[in-house]
Amino acid sequence: MLEPAEQLSALGMINLGKIHWNLLPSELIQITINKNQGQFTDTGSLACSTGTFTGRSPKDKYVVKDENTKDVVWWGDVNHPFESNQFSKLYNRILAYLENKEVFVKDVYACAEKEHRLNVRVVTESAWQSLFSHNLFRNPTQEEANSFNPEWSIIAVPNFKAIPEIDGTRQENFTIIDFTKKRVIIGGSAYTGEIKKSIFTVLNYLLPHKKDVLSMHCSANVGKNDESALFFWLSGTGKTTLSADPERRLIGDDEHGWGDKGVFNFEGGCYAKCVNLSKEKEPQIYDAIRFGSLLENTKFYEGTRTVDFEDVTVTENTRVAYSLEFIDNIVPSSTGSHPKNIFFLTCDAFGVLPPISKLSKEQAMYHFISGYTAKVAGTEEGITEPQVTFSACFGEPFLPLAPKYYAEMLGKKMEEHDVNIWLINTGWTGGGYGVGERINLKYTRAMITAVLNNSFEDVTFQTEPFFGLTIPTSCPEVPSEILDPASVWDNADDYEKVATNLSDQFVKNYEQYENEENGNIIAGAPVKQVSNLI
């Protein structure tokens, strides 16, 4: 095995200072404490600050545009093109910056399914960034580490600031992916989510494009009958709460692939939000905040080392990164069978969508490519009334390929494996935000349980008139009247007006994909749009 300095020379890194090679979490934590870059909490976890950036910066994410990517990548607002020669120049400036500097190297991999495994070498400036990589990715055995051959590399240097007029970036911070050189460079930001999501973006390119594997932004669990279920979501829809079922084992929390053998987790850990966290609401996450876990941007109660999870002084995007081993009730292999049921979670703040509906293949592709939810007052600064949000495939910022590509793969797999897809509204009923009521969590749980227990097999269904969604007429432990959203509004004209407006917004959002339409997906659109095409 080559010495660390020799291995890093393959990345052009020479004349480095001290090289810390695959340190244990305890060693990384101790170094962080010694350098005053973090503090212990009263539960033993490590609390650090990511500095200026407490979240991702989508406008500063780039993909190198070259012969291999120019006709494949979905260029535009999500994937900003970056010239190959400009990448090389910036990369060389980073190498010069790192001369005589201390670095931390962590060899990890993504994908629990061995045939799709992606080896990644992560080089960081700080020990706690290396701890994050240890917790979020999968770690090779000692034997595997001795012969580790990295296919991709990430170099994260938050203290290196780009000079836009020289480097071609928008501002000082950047995340740039080069699919040809198989490298990611991250600078100007210490937010560790950039590390995690850069590899997710890489897999969203490699697996569908090269291996016919559907990559997905979803959680996955498995029941006693070994049947897998997937939960797609956007922020605020209740994914963490609804997928953490004590009767089911967790495959993974955030990123998965769906291949020939079934589903598999990309990661080895969780990167969970902590705002308003409590043991009562999220016991698994709460108990995972212990020695070895990494808290980001949280605050202590004054005069203590006890974290105040309600304190959002720094950011509402407080996070904890921990290994899957820190929680109970997991699937050790992080793999599962082909799913029998898939749930799209949405928080409809307008009270229009049914609490549960079963989607046809065309509707599933349409709602997948739409990725709808609504933000309400208090979720983000400046939002004072419900705001429609669309995020293609429930993960638009991480899609290097056109959304249609993933939607068609979903439809194909749905057909191949006889999968049921359900749209679950965790938002409002009987009226929109401020008028109606939030759908009771116990009812949502009961509906998901009914699906997983096959309780809808002998139930009749009806079709609602605006989206053409098929809704059950009854469900165990759920009042039948709430299943049909129109029936619980006081004024039928008000319901029709709001429902029409929301369906129009779906139609308007979909216009951006119509040039690539082949007829399959549009058939799942709201009833009015489908009727206009007939």
Sequence and secondary structure as in RCSB ss.txt:
>XXXX:A:sequence
MLEPAEQLSALGMINLGKIHWNLLPSELIQITINKNQGQFTDTGSLACSTGTFTGRSPKDKYVVKDENTKDVVWW
GDVNHPFESNQFSKLYNRILAYLENKEVFVKDVYACAEKEHRLNVRVVTESAWQSLFSHNLFRNPTQEEANSFNP
EWSIIAVPNFKAIPEIDGTRQENFTIIDFTKKRVIIGGSAYTGEIKKSIFTVLNYLLPHKKDVLSMHCSANVGKN
DESALFFWLSGTGKTTLSADPERRLIGDDEHGWGDKGVFNFEGGCYAKCVNLSKEKEPQIYDAIRFGSLLENTKF
YEGTRTVDFEDVTVTENTRVAYSLEFIDNIVPSSTGSHPKNIFFLTCDAFGVLPPISKLSKEQAMYHFISGYTAK
VAGTEEGITEPQVTFSACFGEPFLPLAPKYYAEMLGKKMEEHDVNIWLINTGWTGGGYGVGERINLKYTRAMITA
VLNNSFEDVTFQTEPFFGLTIPTSCPEVPSEILDPASVWDNADDYEKVATNLSDQFVKNYEQYENEENGNIIAGA
PVKQVSNLI
>XXXX:A:secstr
   HHHHHHTTT  S S EEES  HHHHHHHHHHTTSEEE TTS EEE  TT SS  GGGEEEEESTTTTTTS B
TTTBEEEEHHHHHHHHHHHHHHHTT  EEEEEEEE SSGGG EEEEEEESSHHHHHHHHHHSB   HHHHHT   
SEEEEEETT    HHHH  SSS EEEEETTTTEEEEES   THHHHHHHHHHHHHHHHHHH  EEEEEEEEE TT
  EEEEE  TTS HHHHH  TTSEEEESSEEEE SS EEES SEEEEE TT  TTT HHHHHH STT EEES EE
 TTSS EETT  SS S  EEEEEGGGSSSB TT EE  EEEEEEEE  TTS S SEEEE HHHHHHHHHH EEEE
 TTSSTT  S EEEE GGG GGG SS HHHHHHHHHHHHHHTT EEEEEE SEESSSTTTSEE  HHHHHHHHHH
HHTTTTTT  EEE TTT  EEES BTTB GGGGSGGGG S HHHHHHHHHHHHHHHHHHHGGGGGG  STTGGGS
 HHHHHHH 
